[in-house]
Amino acid sequence: MITLHTLQKMRDTGEKIAVLTCYDASFASLLENAGVEILLVGDSLGMTLQGESTTLAVTLEQMIYHTRCVSRGAKKAFVIADLPFGSYQESPQQAYRSAAMLMAAGAHMVKLEGGRNMLETVVFLTGRGIPVCGHIGLQPQSVHQLGGYRVQGRDENSAAELHHDALALQQAGAGLLVLEAIPASLAQRISQELAIPTIGIGAGPDCSGQVLVLHDAIGIYGGKTPRFAKNFMAGSHSVQDAVSAYVQAVKAMSFPTPEHSF
C-alpha cells in the first residue's frame, strides 16, 4: 500500500513518482499494475469524460462518484481527489464538508487550487486529519481570471509570488504540491527548496514526480492536446504497455523533455 510516507521517502531518495488521472475502477487496476503510484481523480473529467470546455461544470457529487469508483479498483495506489470548483472556496468549513465526503468515498488526500488565499483552508483541513495536495501555477478552475490556459511565472514578480506560495503552502501543512505550466527553472528551484514532494505537469523534469491526464497519455482525448503532453500509445501494443512506458520514462527522467517544458 502506497502512503504519503512512501511518497515522501521516494522524494527524499530521489525516486521519481508517476501520477496519472483516473476516473474508474478498471483503469485504476490497470494503472497501478503498470506501476503508477498516484491515481488522481481529477476534475479534468469534465473535459475528458463529459465534453465540457473547462473543469468548472464538475460537481462535488460527480467527484464523489468517480472517487468511489477509483477507490474500488485501486488496491495499493495512493488516491487523490480534486475538490471541484465552488466546493471549497467559500470558507474552510465548506472545504472541510466537501473534503470529508471525498475521503469517505475512498480518497487518501484532497487537492485544491490556490496559493496564499488557500492557506487558512489548508491549515483547517490538515488540522482535522485531511491530507492536502496544493496546486499552483496554471489553475484550471481560474482559467477565465487568468485569461486562458497560459504559462504562469514567466516574469520576475509572478515567479516570486509562486515561489512564496509554494513555501507558504508547505508551512500550512500541504503534503504534496502540483506545479502546472511554469518555467522549468522555477519548478526546479521550488522543488529543491521544499521538503515535500512536487508533482509537475508542464513544469520540467526536476519535480519529484510527473502527472498527465490519462486521455492525453494514451492519445484518446479529442480536444486540443497541451504542449506538455505526450501520447505514449505511439509504438505501444496495448494501453498497459503505454502506461508502463510512461512510468518508465518518468522514472528514467526521459520525460518530460525540453519540448514538453517551458
C-alpha positions in Angstrom: 0.0 0.0 0.0 1.4 3.3 -1.1 1.0 6.0 1.6 2.1 9.7 1.9 5.1 8.4 3.9 6.0 6.2 0.9 5.8 9.2 -1.4 7.9 11.3 0.9 10.5 8.6 1.1 10.6 8.5 -2.7 11.1 12.2 -2.9 13.9 12.0 -0.2 15.8 9.2 -2.0 15.3 10.7 -5.5 13.0 8.1 -6.9 10.6 9.8 -9.3 6.8 9.5 -8.7 4.5 8.5 -11.5 1.0 10.0 -11.5 -1.9 9.7 -13.9 -5.5 10.9 -13.7 -8.1 8.1 -13.3 -11.8 8.1 -13.2 -13.0 4.4 -12.9 -12.3 1.1 -11.3 -11.0 -0.7 -14.5 -8.3 1.9 -15.2 -7.4 2.1 -11.5 -6.5 -1.5 -11.6 -4.6 -1.3 -14.9 -2.7 1.9 -13.9 -1.5 0.6 -10.6 -0.5 -2.8 -12.1 1.6 -0.8 -14.6 3.5 0.9 -11.7 1.6 4.2 -11.3 2.0 5.3 -7.7 -0.7 8.0 -7.5 -4.2 8.0 -9.1 -5.6 11.5 -9.4 -9.3 11.6 -9.6 -9.2 14.9 -11.5 -11.9 17.4 -12.3 -10.4 17.1 -15.7 -13.1 14.5 -16.1 -15.3 17.5 -17.1 -13.4 17.8 -20.3 -12.3 14.2 -21.0 -15.5 12.4 -20.0 -18.2 15.0 -20.2 -17.0 17.0 -23.2 -17.0 20.4 -21.4 -14.6 23.1 -22.4 -13.4 23.7 -18.9 -13.5 21.9 -15.5 -15.9 24.4 -14.0 -19.1 22.4 -14.5 -17.9 19.4 -12.5 -19.9 18.9 -9.3 -18.9 17.6 -5.9 -21.4 14.7 -6.4 -19.7 13.7 -9.6 -16.3 13.8 -7.9 -17.6 11.6 -5.1 -19.0 9.1 -7.6 -15.7 8.8 -9.5 -13.6 8.7 -6.4 -15.7 5.8 -5.1 -15.2 4.0 -8.5 -11.4 4.5 -8.5 -11.0 3.5 -4.9 -12.8 0.2 -5.5 -10.4 -0.6 -8.3 -7.2 0.5 -6.5 -5.7 -1.9 -4.1 -2.3 -0.3 -3.4 -2.1 3.1 -5.3 -2.5 6.4 -3.5 -5.7 8.1 -4.4 -6.0 11.9 -4.6 -9.4 13.6 -5.4 -9.9 17.1 -6.7 -12.1 19.4 -4.8 -14.2 20.8 -7.7 -15.0 24.5 -8.4 -17.3 26.0 -5.9 -17.0 23.3 -3.3 -14.2 24.8 -1.1 -13.6 28.5 -1.9 -16.3 29.9 0.3 -14.8 29.0 3.7 -12.6 26.4 5.4 -15.8 24.9 6.9 -17.2 24.4 3.4 -13.9 22.9 2.3 -14.0 20.5 5.2 -17.5 19.3 4.5 -16.6 18.7 0.8 -13.3 17.0 1.6 -14.8 14.8 4.3 -17.2 13.4 1.6 -14.4 12.7 -0.8 -12.4 11.0 2.0 -15.4 8.9 2.9 -15.6 7.9 -0.8 -12.1 6.5 -0.7 -9.7 9.3 -1.3 -6.4 9.3 0.7 -5.9 13.1 0.0 -7.7 16.0 -1.5 -6.3 18.6 -3.9 -7.2 22.2 -4.1 -6.1 25.1 -6.3 -4.7 28.3 -5.0 -1.8 29.9 -3.1 -1.8 32.3 -0.2 -5.6 32.7 -0.5 -6.0 29.0 0.5 -3.6 28.9 3.5 -6.3 29.2 6.1 -8.2 26.3 4.4 -5.1 24.1 4.3 -4.4 24.7 8.0 -8.1 23.9 8.8 -8.2 20.7 6.8 -4.8 19.3 7.8 -5.6 20.1 11.5 -8.6 17.9 11.2 -6.9 14.9 9.7 -7.4 15.6 6.0 -4.2 15.4 3.9 -4.0 18.2 1.3 -2.2 18.5 -2.0 -1.8 22.1 -3.2 -1.9 23.2 -6.8 -0.2 26.4 -8.1 0.9 27.8 -11.4 -1.8 27.3 -14.1 -5.0 26.7 -12.1 -7.7 25.4 -14.5 -10.5 26.4 -12.2 -9.4 30.1 -12.5 -9.0 29.9 -16.3 -11.2 32.9 -17.0 -9.5 35.0 -14.4 -6.1 34.0 -15.8 -7.2 34.8 -19.4 -6.8 31.3 -20.7 -4.6 28.3 -20.4 -1.3 30.3 -20.2 2.1 29.6 -18.7 2.5 31.2 -15.3 5.5 32.7 -13.5 7.4 33.9 -16.6 8.3 37.3 -15.2 10.2 38.0 -12.1 7.3 39.3 -10.0 4.9 36.4 -10.8 7.7 33.9 -10.3 8.4 35.3 -6.8 4.8 35.1 -5.9 4.6 31.4 -7.0 7.8 30.7 -5.0 6.3 32.3 -1.9 3.0 30.5 -2.4 4.8 27.1 -2.6 6.7 27.7 0.7 3.6 29.0 2.4 1.5 26.0 1.4 4.1 23.7 2.8 4.2 25.7 6.0 0.4 25.5 6.2 0.6 21.7 6.1 0.3 20.6 2.5 1.8 17.2 2.0 2.2 17.4 -1.8 2.3 20.2 -4.3 1.3 20.2 -8.0 3.2 22.7 -10.2 1.4 23.2 -13.5 2.7 25.1 -16.6 5.5 27.1 -15.0 9.1 27.6 -16.3 11.3 24.5 -15.6 13.9 26.6 -13.9 11.3 27.9 -11.4 9.9 24.4 -10.8 13.5 23.2 -10.2 14.1 25.9 -7.6 10.8 25.3 -5.8 11.4 21.6 -5.8 14.9 21.9 -4.3 13.7 24.3 -1.5 10.6 22.4 -0.5 10.8 19.4 1.8 7.6 17.9 0.4 7.2 16.2 -3.0 6.4 18.3 -6.0 4.4 16.9 -8.9 5.0 18.6 -12.3 2.8 19.0 -15.3 4.4 21.2 -17.9 7.0 22.1 -15.2 10.2 20.4 -16.4 12.0 17.2 -15.3 13.2 18.3 -11.9 10.0 17.9 -9.9 9.7 14.9 -7.5 7.2 13.3 -9.9 5.1 13.9 -13.1 1.4 13.8 -13.8 -0.5 13.7 -17.1 -4.2 13.4 -17.9 -4.7 9.8 -18.8 -6.6 10.5 -22.0 -3.6 12.7 -23.2 -1.1 10.0 -22.3 -2.9 7.3 -24.3 -4.0 9.6 -27.2 -7.7 9.4 -26.9 -8.7 13.0 -25.9 -10.5 14.7 -28.8 -9.7 18.2 -27.7 -6.6 20.3 -28.0 -3.6 18.5 -26.6 -1.3 20.7 -24.5 2.3 21.1 -25.4 3.5 19.3 -22.2 1.5 16.1 -23.0 2.9 13.1 -24.8 1.0 10.2 -26.5 2.6 7.0 -25.1 0.4 4.8 -27.2 2.7 5.6 -30.2 4.8 2.4 -30.6 2.9 0.6 -27.8 0.8 -2.6 -28.4 -1.7 -2.0 -25.6 -2.8 0.6 -23.1 -0.9 -1.4 -20.4 2.3 -1.1 -22.5 1.7 2.6 -23.0 1.2 3.3 -19.3 4.3 1.2 -18.4 6.2 3.2 -21.0 5.1 6.4 -19.3 6.1 5.1 -15.8 9.5 4.1 -17.1 10.0 7.4 -18.8 9.2 9.3 -15.6 11.5 7.1 -13.6 14.3 7.5 -16.1 13.8 11.2 -16.4 13.4 10.8 -20.2 10.0 12.5 -19.8 9.4 15.4 -19.9 11.9 16.6 -22.4 12.6 20.3 -23.2 9.9 20.1 -25.9 7.3 19.3 -23.2 8.6 22.1 -20.9 8.6 25.8 -20.7 
